[in-house]
Amino acid sequence: MKKHLLKAIFVTSIALCLTNAKAQDIHFSQYNQSPLALNPALAGMNTCDYRVYANFRTQWMTVSSGNTYRTFAGGADMAIGKITKYNSFAGLGISFFSDQAGDINFNSNRVDLSFAYHFMLNRKGTMQISAGLQAGFNHRSINPSKATFDSQYDPNNGTVDPNGARETFGRTRVMFGDAGFGLLFSAMTRQNSNFYMGAALSHLNQPKISFYPSGQDASTTGNQRLNMKVTIHGGAAIPTGKRLTIMPNFLVLVQKTAYEFNVGCNFKTALGNDASRSTTALHLGVQYRGLLDAVIVHAKFDIKGFSAGLSYDINVSKLLVASKTIGAPEVSLMYQGCARKKPRPGHCPVMF
């Protein structure tokens, strides 16, 4: 009985979010492995000429049957411009995600085009500031026939009447455009340490997202919009010997009254006989996502431009009763390659 009641409450909450609550964006625990979703200023900023990546995440398997909370994302970007470490250059990228949430099949699909320009601040190419623009197209849909509403629930016996009264929607699909902007500063010190700090604004136009045709919720007089999101992120890579590099990092997300912060540290170990030139490395790390949300453990393996990462969210929030500490496994894949024989000169911040 308790399990079914929790499920009914959770699904009903999702349904309410569609019509009245302020929407929030998807997020990844391995956020640096989805660069164009993190900050459009990262377009074209890779270790050589081009980069392709993919991410997959699933969560709340104990809350909703059928593994209905999952996200798939990917992207590709490339550097454009003169190939010398003294010159500024541009970056161009395309990215997408497809997200399914809840038993009512709340689907969100998005495609973005990102353009960035990377301004070199010194002749050595060890310091730069980047600015990026992003334009996106969104498509969202729901299946109301699979939803459970308060009017169907009988509190006296804890049952749900499948033939009870349901809410109605003016439409089950929404399409809208979107825009974003980002900045990033990065630098390398004499000791080969490097650091970066970035900020981005998403949903600058705050598009209407209600499933009612007018873009308004039936119970309010205001438009239901996708709120602007502020992203602040940063990190560093600090060598502590020939093989070990310590990589602290953080992320802050603020969207209307919703907010999230991640703070953690990764440890990168170079593998192979010549550690100073090796492209093979193992990363191990841990993050904390607050407030009292999850502890994230992750690992990544690099070899010849290819990276494969695996992370797992250990839930520590008040949802423990339903989640049983089971959170979200996440997989990331990335390849960074060169169109020429030699890598692009200049500085590129080391991000997990």
Secondary structure as UniProt FT lines:
FT   HELIX           2..19
FT   HELIX           31..33
FT   HELIX           35..38
FT   HELIX           40..42
FT   TURN            43..44
FT   STRAND          50..59
FT   TURN            61..63
FT   TURN            65..66
FT   STRAND          69..80
FT   TURN            85..86
FT   STRAND          89..101
FT   TURN            102..105
FT   STRAND          106..120
FT   TURN            123..124
FT   STRAND          127..141
FT   HELIX           144..146
FT   HELIX           150..152
FT   STRAND          153..154
FT   TURN            155..158
FT   STRAND          159..160
FT   TURN            162..163
FT   STRAND          173..188
FT   TURN            190..191
FT   STRAND          194..202
FT   TURN            204..205
FT   TURN            213..214
FT   TURN            218..219
FT   STRAND          229..239
FT   STRAND          244..255
FT   TURN            256..257
FT   STRAND          258..270
FT   TURN            275..277
FT   STRAND          281..290
FT   TURN            291..293
FT   STRAND          294..303
FT   TURN            304..305
FT   STRAND          306..315
FT   TURN            318..319
FT   HELIX           320..323
FT   TURN            324..325
FT   STRAND          326..337
//
